[in-house]
Amino acid sequence: MPETPWNKEFECMPAEELGKFQLKKLQETVAWVYERVPFYKKKFDEAGIKPQDVKSLEDIAKFPFTVKNDLRDNYPFGLCAVPMSEVVRVHASSGTTGKPITGPYTAGDLACWGECMARNLWAAGIRPDDIAQIAYGYGLFTGGLGFHEGASRLGCAIVPTSSGQTPRQLTIMQDFKTTALLCTPSYALTMAEKAEEMGIDLKKFSLKVGVFGAEPWTQAMRKEIQDRIGIRAMEAYGLTELGGPGVAFDCEVQDGLHINEDYYLAEVVDPETLKPVPLGEEGELVFTSLQRKAMPMIRYRTKDITRLRREKCACGRTLLKMEKVYGRTDDMLIISGVNIFPSQIESLLLEIPEVEPQYVLVVRKKGYLDHLTVRVEAKREIYDQGPEKEAEVEKKISEHLKGMLGISITIKLVEPKLIERSEGKAKRIIDERPKA
Ligand code: DLL
């Protein structure tokens, strides 16, 4: 028997009833921003659409999109729909270029965040008697405090270590008998590796579950974490622009992430034509927030690539599912005309027993063409066998990638521990192409 969800009413609501709820919230949200945010008023007026034109959920397609640059242009609080006196917290994402993206919250927004995250943690199997070590970064990043909000709501014991200082994390984990580890998947692997180095067997710890997110990771990486740490590896998805983690989460079935549909209206669009695609087809994920007050988002283009599925999950939840994010439209590499996501390469590397799951992709220009080199760490026993063995493994990987992806990729085996370890989001791509 599946366990009852945190919020059975909404997580198991029949689709028709949920649709009615969403429509009401959508009408309120578009009216809210139209009246309060000049940016949205202008954009809606230009598109010839008024809040009262929203008669069905499909009408969302008539609204203009919002993109990251709109947030940058209105930095820091130009898209805020409430006076500062009602804002109680501001988060921000570092972003790779330019100004950060800000995310203000009202007290009500924080309460909603706590609810969304409590669903996530509960679905992962975390209960009030658990001890949750939050090793996502605390600060402007939404990871640490977002999980904190949810864990407080759920009522488990919080150990707010934040990220970094790995040996100390491990000591605390052992001494406090931590049962749930919350961090990025790449940091979980960094911890596993550190533990192995220190001769510590994490499987003997009290850990039973981890909730990982904030960066793309494959099913193969999930398995690796589960096997190495001896826990169930569960997932969280979200982004600063929509309030951080808590947008979607996976359940015990581990087959797709349930979207908190009473808070977020999801669409998938073709990234080129920007037309909505039918359920089940791949495209860019677009969200409209339905209950946020400080900074609602209308049709925010996430750049994350996935598919949506409406199906009754074996866990009992009726919430729409999104598949694990395959990658982003903007970290998609095009090598010899083939679109490649780092996650595809990761899955293939994890099939090679001679290497560690530590890699970076280096993109360079060779003549007119982009060329990809994968630097991946050899296992110690392979590396110690010397250059001949290395060349043999490089050839093996290169042939494997060529067979699966159809393109030639240079493989460079590197010494164990050479690749910089992640304490937060892993940096997987080094782009050495000249800037246009
Ligand atoms: O990473 C929020 C978060 C914190 C999510 C903790 C989960 C756990 P940003 O820093 O704004 O927010 O980055 C958002 O990270 O558009 C995705 O590309 C990526 N991302 C987040 N979660 C996942 C995931 C947080 N589970 C961007 N799988 C998003 C794949 C993810 N990518």
Residues whose N, C-alpha, C, O or C-beta is under 5 A from the ligand:
A	BS01	DLL	S93 T142 G143 F212 G213 A214 E215 P216 W217 A236 Y237 G238 L239 T240 E241 G244 P245 T302 D304 V325
